[in-house]
Structure formats: structure tokens, C-alpha cells
Amino acid sequence: MTKKIMVGGREVGISGLDSIFEKAFEMDDAPDELLKEILLAELKEHNYVPDPAEKDYSEGLWKAFSEEKDRRQGKDSSHKACCSCKRGC
């Protein structure tokens, strides 16, 4: 199933996104920079990534991964820690 993420301000379909995320979740205790490298490498295994767009894909993938991580941990990533919504953010 193809899921979409934002890449360079556009919505882009990504094949195998769940398995890409799972690979990174297996190494969740790794430093962020290593996780970003793993995510990009896995992305390129399943999808064509033009060289000039690698940074945009990496940033979009990291944002989507971070949101999925927050979702799995029961956090609402749409709120900031300094939020005054009284939801305990």
C-alpha cells in the first residue's frame, strides 16, 4: 500500500512506508542522525529518490516518522510543550 508524506511542500506517495518505519523503530535507541540515515536508505530501497531531492525526502520522512512515533507513544504532535490548551501538553 502506498502512503503519502509531504516532501518539499508536495504530497508524495511512498511505497513500503510502514516497513521503512519499522526498520527505524527496531533501532529507536540510536541517535537521530543515524535514524535519519537508516530511514533514507530504506526509502531508497523501495522508492526512486532523485539526488537533488534527497534532503527534502529525508526531512519529510523524518517529520512523518516523528509523528508516527508520537502517535504510537500516545502523544499529539500537533501541540507544543508550551501549549496552554490544558490537555497536559
C-alpha positions, 0 to 999 in steps of 0.5 A, a space after each residue: 500500500 502506498 502512503 503519502 508524506 509531504 516532501 518539499 511542500 508536495 504530497 508524495 506517495 511512498 511505497 513500503 512506508 510502514 516497513 521503512 518505519 519499522 526498520 527505524 523503530 527496531 533501532 529507536 535507541 540510536 541517535 537521530 542522525 543515524 535514524 535519519 540515515 537508516 530511514 533514507 536508505 530504506 526509502 531508497 530501497 523501495 522508492 526512486 529518490 532523485 539526488 537533488 531531492 534527497 534532503 527534502 525526502 529525508 526531512 519529510 520522512 523524518 517529520 512523518 516518522 516523528 509523528 508516527 512515533 508520537 502517535 504510537 507513544 500516545 502523544 499529539 504532535 500537533 501541540 507544543 510543550 508550551 501549549 496552554 490548551 490544558 490537555 497536559 501538553 
